[in-house]
């Protein structure tokens, strides 16, 4: 949600005469939240499987 709002704001302000600092801050907000939320796709699948088959199950899900 925050990444979508940051990208929407970037699209709106990029057409006008906006300062570079505002565009930079919006892009940093997008980058931080995109990186933070993107890491869950590598953590959550492994939590679905019991410990003794976790690596096999995670490998099958991420292919």
PDB file of N, CA, C and O in Angstrom:
ATOM      1  N   UNK A   1       0.821  -1.186   0.000  1.00  0.00           N
ATOM      2  CA  UNK A   1       0.000   0.000   0.000  1.00  0.00           C
ATOM      3  C   UNK A   1       0.873   1.261   0.000  1.00  0.00           C
ATOM      4  O   UNK A   1       0.629   2.199  -0.760  1.00  0.00           O
ATOM      5  N   UNK A   2       1.882   1.265   0.858  1.00  0.00           N
ATOM      6  CA  UNK A   2       2.757   2.429   0.933  1.00  0.00           C
ATOM      7  C   UNK A   2       3.582   2.556  -0.335  1.00  0.00           C
ATOM      8  O   UNK A   2       3.816   3.665  -0.816  1.00  0.00           O
ATOM      9  N   UNK A   3       4.026   1.425  -0.882  1.00  0.00           N
ATOM     10  CA  UNK A   3       4.791   1.493  -2.129  1.00  0.00           C
ATOM     11  C   UNK A   3       3.923   2.014  -3.270  1.00  0.00           C
ATOM     12  O   UNK A   3       4.396   2.783  -4.107  1.00  0.00           O
ATOM     13  N   UNK A   4       2.672   1.604  -3.310  1.00  0.00           N
ATOM     14  CA  UNK A   4       1.774   2.097  -4.354  1.00  0.00           C
ATOM     15  C   UNK A   4       1.532   3.597  -4.204  1.00  0.00           C
ATOM     16  O   UNK A   4       1.510   4.323  -5.199  1.00  0.00           O
ATOM     17  N   UNK A   5       1.351   4.063  -2.975  1.00  0.00           N
ATOM     18  CA  UNK A   5       1.158   5.493  -2.758  1.00  0.00           C
ATOM     19  C   UNK A   5       2.406   6.293  -3.116  1.00  0.00           C
ATOM     20  O   UNK A   5       2.309   7.385  -3.675  1.00  0.00           O
ATOM     21  N   UNK A   6       3.573   5.752  -2.795  1.00  0.00           N
ATOM     22  CA  UNK A   6       4.815   6.438  -3.133  1.00  0.00           C
ATOM     23  C   UNK A   6       4.985   6.525  -4.646  1.00  0.00           C
ATOM     24  O   UNK A   6       5.391   7.567  -5.162  1.00  0.00           O
ATOM     25  N   UNK A   7       4.681   5.448  -5.361  1.00  0.00           N
ATOM     26  CA  UNK A   7       4.795   5.477  -6.819  1.00  0.00           C
ATOM     27  C   UNK A   7       3.748   6.393  -7.445  1.00  0.00           C
ATOM     28  O   UNK A   7       4.038   7.088  -8.419  1.00  0.00           O
ATOM     29  N   UNK A   8       2.548   6.401  -6.901  1.00  0.00           N
ATOM     30  CA  UNK A   8       1.518   7.303  -7.396  1.00  0.00           C
ATOM     31  C   UNK A   8       1.940   8.763  -7.187  1.00  0.00           C
ATOM     32  O   UNK A   8       1.773   9.603  -8.071  1.00  0.00           O
ATOM     33  N   UNK A   9       2.480   9.041  -6.019  1.00  0.00           N
ATOM     34  CA  UNK A   9       2.961  10.393  -5.734  1.00  0.00           C
ATOM     35  C   UNK A   9       4.111  10.771  -6.661  1.00  0.00           C
ATOM     36  O   UNK A   9       4.184  11.906  -7.133  1.00  0.00           O
ATOM     37  N   UNK A  10       5.001   9.829  -6.919  1.00  0.00           N
ATOM     38  CA  UNK A  10       6.100  10.092  -7.855  1.00  0.00           C
ATOM     39  C   UNK A  10       5.569  10.416  -9.247  1.00  0.00           C
ATOM     40  O   UNK A  10       6.077  11.318  -9.913  1.00  0.00           O
ATOM     41  N   UNK A  11       4.566   9.697  -9.678  1.00  0.00           N
ATOM     42  CA  UNK A  11       3.983   9.960 -10.982  1.00  0.00           C
ATOM     43  C   UNK A  11       3.312  11.317 -11.061  1.00  0.00           C
ATOM     44  O   UNK A  11       3.369  11.985 -12.093  1.00  0.00           O
ATOM     45  N   UNK A  12       2.679  11.724  -9.975  1.00  0.00           N
ATOM     46  CA  UNK A  12       1.980  13.008  -9.963  1.00  0.00           C
ATOM     47  C   UNK A  12       2.965  14.175  -9.922  1.00  0.00           C
ATOM     48  O   UNK A  12       2.820  15.138 -10.675  1.00  0.00           O
ATOM     49  N   UNK A  13       3.963  14.091  -9.048  1.00  0.00           N
ATOM     50  CA  UNK A  13       4.871  15.229  -8.885  1.00  0.00           C
ATOM     51  C   UNK A  13       5.931  15.309  -9.981  1.00  0.00           C
ATOM     52  O   UNK A  13       6.551  16.358 -10.160  1.00  0.00           O
ATOM     53  N   UNK A  14       6.145  14.231 -10.708  1.00  0.00           N
ATOM     54  CA  UNK A  14       7.200  14.264 -11.718  1.00  0.00           C
ATOM     55  C   UNK A  14       6.823  15.106 -12.933  1.00  0.00           C
ATOM     56  O   UNK A  14       7.702  15.515 -13.691  1.00  0.00           O
ATOM     57  N   UNK A  15       5.541  15.371 -13.129  1.00  0.00           N
ATOM     58  CA  UNK A  15       5.116  16.161 -14.278  1.00  0.00           C
ATOM     59  C   UNK A  15       5.242  17.658 -14.031  1.00  0.00           C
ATOM     60  O   UNK A  15       5.327  18.428 -14.987  1.00  0.00           O
ATOM     61  N   UNK A  16       5.256  18.079 -12.801  1.00  0.00           N
ATOM     62  CA  UNK A  16       5.320  19.502 -12.491  1.00  0.00           C
ATOM     63  C   UNK A  16       6.755  19.952 -12.251  1.00  0.00           C
ATOM     64  O   UNK A  16       7.714  19.225 -12.510  1.00  0.00           O
ATOM     65  N   UNK A  17       6.864  21.148 -11.757  1.00  0.00           N
ATOM     66  CA  UNK A  17       8.166  21.716 -11.426  1.00  0.00           C
ATOM     67  C   UNK A  17       8.444  21.429  -9.950  1.00  0.00           C
ATOM     68  O   UNK A  17       8.306  22.310  -9.101  1.00  0.00           O
ATOM     69  N   UNK A  18       8.832  20.198  -9.658  1.00  0.00           N
ATOM     70  CA  UNK A  18       9.030  19.738  -8.290  1.00  0.00           C
ATOM     71  C   UNK A  18      10.512  19.670  -7.979  1.00  0.00           C
ATOM     72  O   UNK A  18      11.328  19.362  -8.848  1.00  0.00           O
ATOM     73  N   UNK A  19      10.851  19.959  -6.737  1.00  0.00           N
ATOM     74  CA  UNK A  19      12.262  19.929  -6.366  1.00  0.00           C
ATOM     75  C   UNK A  19      12.786  18.493  -6.359  1.00  0.00           C
ATOM     76  O   UNK A  19      12.042  17.538  -6.140  1.00  0.00           O
ATOM     77  N   UNK A  20      14.053  18.379  -6.597  1.00  0.00           N
ATOM     78  CA  UNK A  20      14.708  17.077  -6.635  1.00  0.00           C
ATOM     79  C   UNK A  20      14.620  16.378  -5.282  1.00  0.00           C
ATOM     80  O   UNK A  20      14.526  15.152  -5.223  1.00  0.00           O
ATOM     81  N   UNK A  21      14.650  17.140  -4.208  1.00  0.00           N
ATOM     82  CA  UNK A  21      14.612  16.559  -2.865  1.00  0.00           C
ATOM     83  C   UNK A  21      13.306  15.813  -2.606  1.00  0.00           C
ATOM     84  O   UNK A  21      13.321  14.743  -1.998  1.00  0.00           O
ATOM     85  N   UNK A  22      12.192  16.355  -3.051  1.00  0.00           N
ATOM     86  CA  UNK A  22      10.898  15.686  -2.854  1.00  0.00           C
ATOM     87  C   UNK A  22      10.855  14.377  -3.643  1.00  0.00           C
ATOM     88  O   UNK A  22      10.388  13.357  -3.137  1.00  0.00           O
ATOM     89  N   UNK A  23      11.337  14.411  -4.869  1.00  0.00           N
ATOM     90  CA  UNK A  23      11.361  13.200  -5.682  1.00  0.00           C
ATOM     91  C   UNK A  23      12.287  12.163  -5.066  1.00  0.00           C
ATOM     92  O   UNK A  23      11.974  10.973  -5.063  1.00  0.00           O
ATOM     93  N   UNK A  24      13.413  12.603  -4.551  1.00  0.00           N
ATOM     94  CA  UNK A  24      14.358  11.685  -3.908  1.00  0.00           C
ATOM     95  C   UNK A  24      13.763  11.048  -2.663  1.00  0.00           C
ATOM     96  O   UNK A  24      13.920   9.846  -2.448  1.00  0.00           O
ATOM     97  N   UNK A  25      13.088  11.834  -1.848  1.00  0.00           N
ATOM     98  CA  UNK A  25      12.470  11.302  -0.621  1.00  0.00           C
ATOM     99  C   UNK A  25      11.389  10.280  -0.964  1.00  0.00           C
ATOM    100  O   UNK A  25      11.307   9.230  -0.327  1.00  0.00           O
ATOM    101  N   UNK A  26      10.567  10.576  -1.956  1.00  0.00           N
ATOM    102  CA  UNK A  26       9.525   9.622  -2.347  1.00  0.00           C
ATOM    103  C   UNK A  26      10.126   8.328  -2.886  1.00  0.00           C
ATOM    104  O   UNK A  26       9.624   7.238  -2.610  1.00  0.00           O
ATOM    105  N   UNK A  27      11.201   8.456  -3.653  1.00  0.00           N
ATOM    106  CA  UNK A  27      11.843   7.253  -4.171  1.00  0.00           C
ATOM    107  C   UNK A  27      12.504   6.445  -3.055  1.00  0.00           C
ATOM    108  O   UNK A  27      12.494   5.215  -3.101  1.00  0.00           O
ATOM    109  N   UNK A  28      13.069   7.107  -2.069  1.00  0.00           N
ATOM    110  CA  UNK A  28      13.662   6.402  -0.925  1.00  0.00           C
ATOM    111  C   UNK A  28      12.586   5.676  -0.130  1.00  0.00           C
ATOM    112  O   UNK A  28      12.790   4.539   0.295  1.00  0.00           O
ATOM    113  N   UNK A  29      11.431   6.328   0.077  1.00  0.00           N
ATOM    114  CA  UNK A  29      10.313   5.669   0.779  1.00  0.00           C
ATOM    115  C   UNK A  29       9.884   4.423   0.017  1.00  0.00           C
ATOM    116  O   UNK A  29       9.684   3.362   0.609  1.00  0.00           O
ATOM    117  N   UNK A  30       9.744   4.557  -1.293  1.00  0.00           N
ATOM    118  CA  UNK A  30       9.379   3.400  -2.118  1.00  0.00           C
ATOM    119  C   UNK A  30      10.424   2.292  -1.986  1.00  0.00           C
ATOM    120  O   UNK A  30      10.069   1.129  -1.795  1.00  0.00           O
ATOM    121  N   UNK A  31      11.673   2.633  -2.083  1.00  0.00           N
ATOM    122  CA  UNK A  31      12.740   1.633  -2.024  1.00  0.00           C
ATOM    123  C   UNK A  31      12.808   0.911  -0.695  1.00  0.00           C
ATOM    124  O   UNK A  31      13.003  -0.304  -0.653  1.00  0.00           O
ATOM    125  N   UNK A  32      12.648   1.649   0.390  1.00  0.00           N
ATOM    126  CA  UNK A  32      12.710   1.030   1.723  1.00  0.00           C
ATOM    127  C   UNK A  32      11.565   0.049   1.925  1.00  0.00           C
ATOM    128  O   UNK A  32      11.785  -1.081   2.361  1.00  0.00           O
ATOM    129  N   UNK A  33      10.350   0.470   1.612  1.00  0.00           N
ATOM    130  CA  UNK A  33       9.209  -0.410   1.837  1.00  0.00           C
ATOM    131  C   UNK A  33       9.179  -1.567   0.846  1.00  0.00           C
ATOM    132  O   UNK A  33       8.723  -2.656   1.194  1.00  0.00           O
ATOM    133  N   UNK A  34       9.648  -1.357  -0.369  1.00  0.00           N
ATOM    134  CA  UNK A  34       9.684  -2.438  -1.346  1.00  0.00           C
ATOM    135  C   UNK A  34      10.697  -3.505  -0.926  1.00  0.00           C
ATOM    136  O   UNK A  34      10.432  -4.700  -1.057  1.00  0.00           O
ATOM    137  N   UNK A  35      11.836  -3.083  -0.432  1.00  0.00           N
ATOM    138  CA  UNK A  35      12.850  -4.033   0.033  1.00  0.00           C
ATOM    139  C   UNK A  35      12.386  -4.773   1.281  1.00  0.00           C
ATOM    140  O   UNK A  35      12.567  -5.986   1.388  1.00  0.00           O
ATOM    141  N   UNK A  36      11.794  -4.054   2.216  1.00  0.00           N
ATOM    142  CA  UNK A  36      11.354  -4.670   3.471  1.00  0.00           C
ATOM    143  C   UNK A  36      10.252  -5.697   3.236  1.00  0.00           C
ATOM    144  O   UNK A  36      10.279  -6.777   3.826  1.00  0.00           O
ATOM    145  N   UNK A  37       9.295  -5.377   2.391  1.00  0.00           N
ATOM    146  CA  UNK A  37       8.192  -6.303   2.138  1.00  0.00           C
ATOM    147  C   UNK A  37       8.591  -7.423   1.183  1.00  0.00           C
ATOM    148  O   UNK A  37       8.001  -8.503   1.224  1.00  0.00           O
ATOM    149  N   UNK A  38       9.563  -7.190   0.341  1.00  0.00           N
ATOM    150  CA  UNK A  38      10.007  -8.218  -0.598  1.00  0.00           C
ATOM    151  C   UNK A  38      10.768  -9.352   0.060  1.00  0.00           C
ATOM    152  O   UNK A  38      10.864 -10.442  -0.503  1.00  0.00           O
ATOM    153  N   UNK A  39      11.313  -9.108   1.250  1.00  0.00           N
ATOM    154  CA  UNK A  39      12.087 -10.159   1.921  1.00  0.00           C
ATOM    155  C   UNK A  39      11.203 -11.269   2.484  1.00  0.00           C
ATOM    156  O   UNK A  39      11.702 -12.357   2.771  1.00  0.00           O
ATOM    157  N   UNK A  40       9.917 -11.023   2.647  1.00  0.00           N
ATOM    158  CA  UNK A  40       9.007 -12.038   3.193  1.00  0.00           C
ATOM    159  C   UNK A  40       8.827 -13.224   2.254  1.00  0.00           C
ATOM    160  O   UNK A  40       8.549 -14.332   2.710  1.00  0.00           O
ATOM    161  N   UNK A  41       8.979 -13.013   0.971  1.00  0.00           N
ATOM    162  CA  UNK A  41       8.812 -14.128   0.042  1.00  0.00           C
ATOM    163  C   UNK A  41       9.917 -15.164   0.198  1.00  0.00           C
ATOM    164  O   UNK A  41       9.762 -16.299  -0.254  1.00  0.00           O
ATOM    165  N   UNK A  42      11.016 -14.800   0.820  1.00  0.00           N
ATOM    166  CA  UNK A  42      12.098 -15.763   1.034  1.00  0.00           C
ATOM    167  C   UNK A  42      12.034 -16.389   2.418  1.00  0.00           C
ATOM    168  O   UNK A  42      12.660 -17.422   2.652  1.00  0.00           O
ATOM    169  N   UNK A  43      11.291 -15.787   3.339  1.00  0.00           N
ATOM    170  CA  UNK A  43      11.216 -16.285   4.711  1.00  0.00           C
ATOM    171  C   UNK A  43       9.972 -17.129   4.932  1.00  0.00           C
ATOM    172  O   UNK A  43      10.070 -18.233   5.469  1.00  0.00           O
ATOM    173  N   UNK A  44       8.825 -16.646   4.539  1.00  0.00           N
ATOM    174  CA  UNK A  44       7.558 -17.302   4.845  1.00  0.00           C
ATOM    175  C   UNK A  44       7.415 -18.715   4.283  1.00  0.00           C
ATOM    176  O   UNK A  44       6.910 -19.574   5.006  1.00  0.00           O
ATOM    177  N   UNK A  45       7.820 -19.020   3.055  1.00  0.00           N
ATOM    178  CA  UNK A  45       7.621 -20.395   2.572  1.00  0.00           C
ATOM    179  C   UNK A  45       8.325 -21.447   3.423  1.00  0.00           C
ATOM    180  O   UNK A  45       7.833 -22.566   3.563  1.00  0.00           O
ATOM    181  N   UNK A  46       9.446 -21.100   3.977  1.00  0.00           N
ATOM    182  CA  UNK A  46      10.171 -22.069   4.794  1.00  0.00           C
ATOM    183  C   UNK A  46       9.479 -22.345   6.115  1.00  0.00           C
ATOM    184  O   UNK A  46       9.683 -23.409   6.699  1.00  0.00           O
ATOM    185  N   UNK A  47       8.678 -21.431   6.596  1.00  0.00           N
ATOM    186  CA  UNK A  47       7.958 -21.627   7.841  1.00  0.00           C
ATOM    187  C   UNK A  47       6.752 -22.545   7.687  1.00  0.00           C
ATOM    188  O   UNK A  47       6.166 -22.957   8.689  1.00  0.00           O
ATOM    189  N   UNK A  48       6.367 -22.875   6.456  1.00  0.00           N
ATOM    190  CA  UNK A  48       5.203 -23.725   6.227  1.00  0.00           C
ATOM    191  C   UNK A  48       5.496 -25.206   6.437  1.00  0.00           C
ATOM    192  O   UNK A  48       4.575 -25.999   6.635  1.00  0.00           O
ATOM    193  N   UNK A  49       6.753 -25.577   6.394  1.00  0.00           N
ATOM    194  CA  UNK A  49       7.127 -26.982   6.433  1.00  0.00           C
ATOM    195  C   UNK A  49       7.773 -27.356   7.764  1.00  0.00           C
ATOM    196  O   UNK A  49       8.378 -26.509   8.421  1.00  0.00           O
ATOM    197  N   UNK A  50       7.646 -28.622   8.162  1.00  0.00           N
ATOM    198  CA  UNK A  50       8.345 -29.088   9.355  1.00  0.00           C
ATOM    199  C   UNK A  50       9.863 -29.008   9.146  1.00  0.00           C
ATOM    200  O   UNK A  50      10.341 -28.980   8.012  1.00  0.00           O
ATOM    201  N   UNK A  51      10.596 -28.974  10.229  1.00  0.00           N
ATOM    202  CA  UNK A  51      12.035 -28.762  10.166  1.00  0.00           C
ATOM    203  C   UNK A  51      12.760 -29.799   9.320  1.00  0.00           C
ATOM    204  O   UNK A  51      13.690 -29.444   8.596  1.00  0.00           O
ATOM    205  N   UNK A  52      12.373 -31.051   9.384  1.00  0.00           N
ATOM    206  CA  UNK A  52      13.125 -32.094   8.686  1.00  0.00           C
ATOM    207  C   UNK A  52      12.933 -32.072   7.164  1.00  0.00           C
ATOM    208  O   UNK A  52      13.713 -32.707   6.455  1.00  0.00           O
ATOM    209  N   UNK A  53      11.930 -31.370   6.640  1.00  0.00           N
ATOM    210  CA  UNK A  53      11.745 -31.269   5.187  1.00  0.00           C
ATOM    211  C   UNK A  53      11.713 -29.808   4.717  1.00  0.00           C
ATOM    212  O   UNK A  53      11.267 -29.521   3.606  1.00  0.00           O
ATOM    213  N   UNK A  54      12.176 -28.911   5.547  1.00  0.00           N
ATOM    214  CA  UNK A  54      12.058 -27.488   5.250  1.00  0.00           C
ATOM    215  C   UNK A  54      12.834 -27.071   4.006  1.00  0.00           C
ATOM    216  O   UNK A  54      12.301 -26.316   3.194  1.00  0.00           O
ATOM    217  N   UNK A  55      14.049 -27.524   3.826  1.00  0.00           N
ATOM    218  CA  UNK A  55      14.837 -27.105   2.660  1.00  0.00           C
ATOM    219  C   UNK A  55      14.250 -27.665   1.355  1.00  0.00           C
ATOM    220  O   UNK A  55      14.239 -26.979   0.332  1.00  0.00           O
ATOM    221  N   UNK A  56      13.762 -28.920   1.397  1.00  0.00           N
ATOM    222  CA  UNK A  56      13.150 -29.500   0.204  1.00  0.00           C
ATOM    223  C   UNK A  56      11.854 -28.780  -0.143  1.00  0.00           C
ATOM    224  O   UNK A  56      11.622 -28.456  -1.308  1.00  0.00           O
ATOM    225  N   UNK A  57      11.019 -28.529   0.838  1.00  0.00           N
ATOM    226  CA  UNK A  57       9.756 -27.848   0.590  1.00  0.00           C
ATOM    227  C   UNK A  57       9.948 -26.422   0.116  1.00  0.00           C
ATOM    228  O   UNK A  57       9.255 -25.971  -0.795  1.00  0.00           O
ATOM    229  N   UNK A  58      10.890 -25.703   0.732  1.00  0.00           N
ATOM    230  CA  UNK A  58      11.175 -24.332   0.312  1.00  0.00           C
ATOM    231  C   UNK A  58      11.728 -24.275  -1.086  1.00  0.00           C
ATOM    232  O   UNK A  58      11.412 -23.355  -1.840  1.00  0.00           O
ATOM    233  N   UNK A  59      12.547 -25.237  -1.448  1.00  0.00           N
ATOM    234  CA  UNK A  59      13.088 -25.273  -2.809  1.00  0.00           C
ATOM    235  C   UNK A  59      12.022 -25.539  -3.851  1.00  0.00           C
ATOM    236  O   UNK A  59      12.077 -24.998  -4.955  1.00  0.00           O
ATOM    237  N   UNK A  60      11.046 -26.374  -3.501  1.00  0.00           N
ATOM    238  CA  UNK A  60       9.962 -26.636  -4.440  1.00  0.00           C
ATOM    239  C   UNK A  60       9.063 -25.425  -4.622  1.00  0.00           C
ATOM    240  O   UNK A  60       8.587 -25.169  -5.728  1.00  0.00           O
ATOM    241  N   UNK A  61       8.825 -24.678  -3.554  1.00  0.00           N
ATOM    242  CA  UNK A  61       7.958 -23.499  -3.644  1.00  0.00           C
ATOM    243  C   UNK A  61       8.597 -22.351  -4.416  1.00  0.00           C
ATOM    244  O   UNK A  61       7.901 -21.606  -5.107  1.00  0.00           O
ATOM    245  N   UNK A  62       9.915 -22.200  -4.306  1.00  0.00           N
ATOM    246  CA  UNK A  62      10.581 -21.036  -4.889  1.00  0.00           C
ATOM    247  C   UNK A  62      11.035 -21.270  -6.320  1.00  0.00           C
ATOM    248  O   UNK A  62      11.661 -20.390  -6.911  1.00  0.00           O
ATOM    249  N   UNK A  63      10.743 -22.416  -6.888  1.00  0.00           N
ATOM    250  CA  UNK A  63      11.167 -22.662  -8.277  1.00  0.00           C
ATOM    251  C   UNK A  63      10.256 -22.060  -9.251  1.00  0.00           C
ATOM    252  O   UNK A  63      10.475 -22.177 -10.457  1.00  0.00           O
TER     253      UNK A  63
END
